[in-house]
Amino acid sequence: MNKIIIIDSNNLAHRCLYAYKDLGFKDDKDNFIHTGLYYGFINNILFINKEFKPNNIILAWDGGSHFRKTLFPGYKQKRAKKKQEEGRNYYEEIKELSSIIKDLGIQQFHTYKEEADDLIGTLVKKLRKDNKIIIYSND
């Protein structure tokens, strides 16, 4: 039986973003380049791989709350909007991180109108018959 770890990637990325928010360097134009998200995320992937020794790691990314907002229009209305720090765009960093992860050969799934939680549920349902599934999230 294969052991598969499915990671709630946006959840992990947010934790890394704030845990390592001051990690980075200044470029030749004195702009601060944030690297904490990348460092924290990849470091966590390495830890997960070492600790659990899975046969496969799958990353599930958020694609939006469209489905849940259709069912419940007030979904996440009270949640604060993500503020952008000066010189930093979280969504661009996520795109770059996804590209780095792709180059590492780790499977990633993203569905336009679903959150990672919904995607994880679908993946577990499809994979659970022949595999041991571990979900890595604090949601």
Secondary structure in CASP SS format (residue, H / E / C, confidence):
PFRMAT SS
TARGET T0000
AUTHOR 0000-0000-0000
METHOD secondary structure of the structure
MODEL  1
M C 1.00
N E 1.00
K E 1.00
I E 1.00
I E 1.00
I E 1.00
I E 1.00
D E 1.00
S H 1.00
N H 1.00
N H 1.00
L H 1.00
A H 1.00
H H 1.00
R H 1.00
C H 1.00
L H 1.00
Y H 1.00
A H 1.00
Y C 1.00
K C 1.00
D C 1.00
L C 1.00
G E 1.00
F E 1.00
K E 1.00
D C 1.00
D C 1.00
K C 1.00
D C 1.00
N C 1.00
F E 1.00
I E 1.00
H E 1.00
T C 1.00
G H 1.00
L H 1.00
Y H 1.00
Y H 1.00
G H 1.00
F H 1.00
I H 1.00
N H 1.00
N H 1.00
I H 1.00
L H 1.00
F H 1.00
I H 1.00
N H 1.00
K H 1.00
E H 1.00
F H 1.00
K C 1.00
P C 1.00
N C 1.00
N E 1.00
I E 1.00
I E 1.00
L E 1.00
A E 1.00
W E 1.00
D C 1.00
G C 1.00
G C 1.00
S C 1.00
H H 1.00
F H 1.00
R H 1.00
K H 1.00
T H 1.00
L H 1.00
F C 1.00
P C 1.00
G C 1.00
Y C 1.00
K C 1.00
Q C 1.00
K C 1.00
R C 1.00
A C 1.00
K C 1.00
K C 1.00
K C 1.00
Q C 1.00
E C 1.00
E C 1.00
G C 1.00
R C 1.00
N C 1.00
Y H 1.00
Y H 1.00
E H 1.00
E H 1.00
I H 1.00
K H 1.00
E H 1.00
L H 1.00
S H 1.00
S H 1.00
I H 1.00
I H 1.00
K H 1.00
D H 1.00
L H 1.00
G C 1.00
I C 1.00
Q E 1.00
Q E 1.00
F E 1.00
H E 1.00
T C 1.00
Y C 1.00
K C 1.00
E C 1.00
E C 1.00
A H 1.00
D H 1.00
D H 1.00
L H 1.00
I H 1.00
G H 1.00
T H 1.00
L H 1.00
V H 1.00
K H 1.00
K H 1.00
L H 1.00
R C 1.00
K C 1.00
D C 1.00
N E 1.00
K E 1.00
I E 1.00
I E 1.00
I E 1.00
Y E 1.00
S C 1.00
N C 1.00
D C 1.00
END
